[in-house]
Amino acid sequence: MQSYHQLIHFESELLKIIEHREAKGLPISSSIIKKIYQNKIDKDSAEGYTFTLLAYFDNFIQYAEKNTTDYTKPTVQHYRTTKEHLKTFIESQGQTDVVLHTIDSAFFAKFL
């Protein structure tokens, strides 16, 4: 009976990790779950996350909006405009977003 309770507890812990990462929109894989369970990485770790250009812009714009001492409203609006231009360009290429590490000079040349 003891091993049954341990198994149920183990399953419960794994489900908590999975639910937490799903709620945060973080990647889920067996290796990530194992590392979290073994306390090798934090449950909010970005490990396995693929950073994309438009998502990066969104995060940066949110940061700039909160940091009004360094970024004025017109500056933030320029970032929004640039993001919209990038979004239009990316969609014209038949994609919804671009993984940051795949951006190269050819991408910039096409965009400009």
WORAGI-V677409 format. One record per backbone hydrogen bond with DSSP energy under -1.0 kcal/mol. CO is the residue of the C=O (numbers start at 1). NH is the residue of the N-H. If there is no record, write none. Layout:
{{CO | NH} {CO | NH}}
This chain:
{{1 | 5} {2 | 6} {3 | 7} {4 | 8} {5 | 9} {6 | 10} {7 | 11} {8 | 12} {9 | 13} {10 | 14} {11 | 15} {12 | 16} {13 | 17} {14 | 18} {15 | 19} {16 | 20} {17 | 21} {18 | 22} {19 | 23} {20 | 24} {21 | 26} {29 | 33} {30 | 34} {31 | 35} {32 | 36} {33 | 37} {34 | 38} {35 | 40} {36 | 39} {42 | 45} {46 | 49} {51 | 100} {52 | 56} {53 | 57} {54 | 58} {55 | 59} {56 | 60} {57 | 61} {58 | 62} {59 | 63} {60 | 64} {61 | 65} {62 | 66} {63 | 67} {66 | 68} {67 | 70} {67 | 71} {72 | 76} {73 | 77} {74 | 78} {75 | 79} {76 | 80} {77 | 81} {78 | 82} {79 | 83} {80 | 84} {81 | 85} {82 | 86} {83 | 87} {84 | 88} {85 | 89} {86 | 90} {87 | 91} {88 | 92} {90 | 95} {91 | 94} {98 | 53} {99 | 102} {100 | 103} {104 | 108} {105 | 109} {106 | 110} {107 | 111} {108 | 112}}
